[in-house]
């Protein structure tokens, strides 16, 4: 199945079966699993007419590679990239949407890690510029551990224009910058939000900064000047999630 990607783990597979079961070609489930969560996966697969097979742990480990499969691996048709119009339509249908914007992240490992965190924090989509940014290649997909098949990536020609459209759609655009006067925990991040992260080393471009409604920073006590972009993304998105859950 060279034209398919692999999604593994209970949460990721369940998400694909619920959101877009037509993309699932085949499901491999651990033969020894007989619990409520695996039963739910099996039920969703049968309802969608997805081919299901019971396999041993060795087969699952081979399919998942280095990933933690939790007893389930799905072969899925890759998610088609969203266009800008697809994102704007989805925003209209989503209450208090969260969008992650990556301003020129170059490393596929960082892109994959950011995708994984975006999925875990309930982000609607990840926006990247078409040029001067890491591609969603096999490396990024592997690091994303299935999130590339559940969280849409929107590659846009003009990032500044897209940020303007996000504002017009009702989102606040917040950028991350080490010199920002306000800590992320001091800002209200509970409403419709686009979180903008800068590239490795250089941070946010000046034009991108100009399109942010405000900037925030993460607390930092050590001597290291800045955090890896995927680590900083994780910390900031989890602050958004913390506020939303506590609110």
C-alpha positions in Angstrom: 0.0 0.0 0.0 2.5 2.6 -1.2 -0.1 5.3 -1.6 -1.2 5.1 2.0 0.1 6.4 5.4 0.0 4.7 8.7 -1.8 6.1 11.7 -1.3 4.3 15.1 -2.5 4.7 18.6 -6.1 4.6 20.0 -6.8 8.3 19.9 -5.4 8.9 16.4 -7.1 5.9 14.8 -10.4 6.7 16.6 -10.3 10.3 15.3 -9.8 9.2 11.7 -12.6 6.6 11.9 -15.0 9.2 13.3 -14.0 12.2 11.1 -13.3 10.6 7.7 -13.7 6.8 7.7 -13.6 6.6 3.9 -9.9 7.3 4.0 -9.2 4.2 6.1 -8.1 1.3 3.8 -7.3 -1.4 6.4 -7.2 -1.7 10.2 -4.9 -3.9 12.2 -5.9 -4.7 15.8 -4.0 -6.6 18.4 -5.4 -10.1 18.6 -5.1 -10.2 22.4 -6.9 -6.9 23.0 -10.4 -7.3 24.4 -11.3 -4.0 26.2 -13.8 -1.2 25.8 -11.5 1.1 23.8 -10.5 -1.6 21.3 -14.1 -2.7 21.1 -15.1 0.9 20.1 -12.4 0.9 17.4 -13.7 -2.4 16.1 -17.3 -1.1 16.1 -16.5 2.1 14.3 -14.6 0.1 11.7 -17.4 -2.3 11.1 -20.0 0.6 10.8 -17.8 2.2 8.2 -17.1 -1.0 6.3 -13.4 -0.9 6.9 -11.4 -4.1 6.5 -10.2 -5.3 9.9 -7.7 -8.0 10.8 -6.4 -9.3 14.1 -2.6 -9.5 14.2 0.1 -10.3 16.7 2.2 -7.7 18.6 5.2 -8.3 16.3 3.3 -7.4 13.2 1.9 -4.2 14.8 5.4 -3.1 15.9 6.7 -3.6 12.4 3.8 -1.5 11.0 4.3 1.3 13.5 8.1 1.4 13.4 9.2 3.4 16.4 5.7 4.6 17.2 3.7 3.6 20.3 0.8 1.8 18.6 -1.3 0.8 21.6 -2.5 -2.3 19.8 -3.9 -0.6 16.7 -2.5 0.6 13.3 -4.6 1.9 10.4 -3.6 2.2 6.7 -5.1 5.5 5.5 -5.2 7.5 2.3 -3.2 10.7 3.0 -5.2 13.7 4.1 -5.4 16.1 1.1 -3.9 19.5 2.0 -6.4 22.2 2.9 -6.7 25.4 0.9 -7.2 28.8 2.5 -10.9 28.6 1.6 -11.2 25.2 3.4 -9.8 26.7 6.5 -12.1 29.7 6.5 -15.1 27.5 6.0 -14.1 25.3 8.9 -13.6 28.3 11.1 -17.2 29.3 10.6 -18.3 25.9 11.8 -16.0 25.7 14.9 -16.7 27.4 18.2 -13.6 29.1 19.7 -11.2 27.7 17.1 -7.5 27.3 17.7 -5.1 27.6 14.7 -1.4 27.1 14.9 0.7 29.3 12.4 4.3 28.4 11.8 6.2 31.3 10.3 8.9 29.6 8.2 9.8 26.6 10.4 12.5 24.8 8.3 13.2 21.5 10.1 10.8 18.6 9.2 11.3 17.2 12.7 10.1 20.4 14.2 7.1 20.5 11.9 6.2 17.0 12.8 6.5 17.7 16.6 4.4 20.9 16.2 1.7 18.9 14.4 1.6 16.3 17.1 1.2 18.9 19.8 -1.4 20.8 17.8 -3.4 17.7 17.5 -3.1 16.9 21.2 -4.3 20.5 22.1 -7.3 20.4 19.7 -6.0 22.8 17.0 -8.3 23.0 14.0 -5.4 23.2 11.6 -1.7 24.2 11.1 -0.9 27.0 8.7 2.5 27.2 7.0 3.9 29.3 4.1 4.4 27.5 0.8 7.9 28.8 0.4 10.9 28.7 2.9 9.3 26.2 5.1 9.7 22.5 6.0 7.7 20.2 3.7 5.2 17.6 5.1 7.5 14.8 4.0 8.0 11.3 5.4 10.2 12.5 8.2 7.7 15.1 9.4 4.9 12.5 9.2 6.9 10.0 11.3 7.6 12.5 14.0 3.9 13.6 14.0 3.0 10.0 14.9 -0.3 10.1 13.1 -1.2 13.7 13.7 -0.4 14.5 10.0 -3.4 12.4 9.1 -5.8 14.0 11.6 -4.8 17.7 11.7 -5.0 19.5 8.3 -2.0 21.5 7.1 -2.8 24.7 5.1 0.1 25.9 2.9 -0.5 29.5 1.9 1.2 31.8 -0.6 1.0 35.0 1.5 1.1 34.4 5.2 0.4 38.1 6.1 -2.8 38.0 4.0 -3.9 34.8 5.7 -3.4 36.4 9.1 -5.5 39.3 8.0 -8.2 36.8 6.9 -8.0 35.0 10.3 -8.6 38.3 12.0 -11.6 39.1 9.8 -13.0 35.6 10.7 -13.0 36.7 14.4 -9.7 35.2 15.6 -7.2 37.0 17.8 -3.7 36.6 16.4 -1.0 36.2 19.1 2.7 35.9 18.3 5.4 34.3 20.5 8.4 36.5 21.1 11.1 36.3 23.8 11.1 40.0 24.3 7.3 40.4 24.6 6.3 42.4 27.7 3.5 40.0 28.7 3.7 36.4 29.8 1.4 33.9 28.0 -0.2 33.1 31.4 -1.1 36.8 31.8 -3.0 37.0 28.5 -6.5 35.8 27.8 -6.1 32.9 25.4 -9.5 31.3 25.8 -11.3 32.8 22.7 -10.9 32.2 19.0 -7.2 32.2 18.5 -4.3 31.9 16.1 -1.0 31.2 17.7 2.0 32.3 15.6 5.4 30.8 16.1 8.6 32.0 14.4 11.3 30.1 12.6 14.3 28.4 14.3 16.8 31.0 15.3 15.2 34.1 13.7 11.8 34.1 15.3 8.9 36.0 13.8 9.5 38.0 10.7 8.8 41.7 11.0 5.9 41.6 8.6 4.4 38.8 10.6 4.8 40.7 13.9 2.9 43.6 12.4 -0.1 41.4 11.7 -0.2 40.1 15.3 -2.7 41.6 17.7 -0.3 41.1 20.6 2.9 39.3 21.6 3.5 37.0 24.5 6.5 35.2 26.0 7.1 32.1 28.0 8.7 32.3 31.4 12.4 31.4 31.3 14.9 31.3 34.3 18.0 29.6 32.8 20.9 30.9 30.7 19.7 29.5 27.4 18.7 32.3 25.1 15.7 30.6 23.4 13.8 27.3 23.3 13.5 24.9 20.4 10.5 26.0 18.3 8.6 22.7 18.8 9.2 22.8 22.6 8.0 26.5 22.8 5.0 25.6 20.6 4.1 22.8 23.0 4.4 25.0 26.1 2.3 27.8 24.5 -0.4 25.5 23.2 -0.7 23.8 26.5 -1.1 27.2 28.2 -4.0 27.8 25.8 -5.4 24.4 26.7 -5.0 25.1 30.4 -6.8 28.3 30.3 -9.7 26.8 28.2 -10.1 23.9 30.5 -9.9 26.0 33.7 -12.3 28.6 32.2 
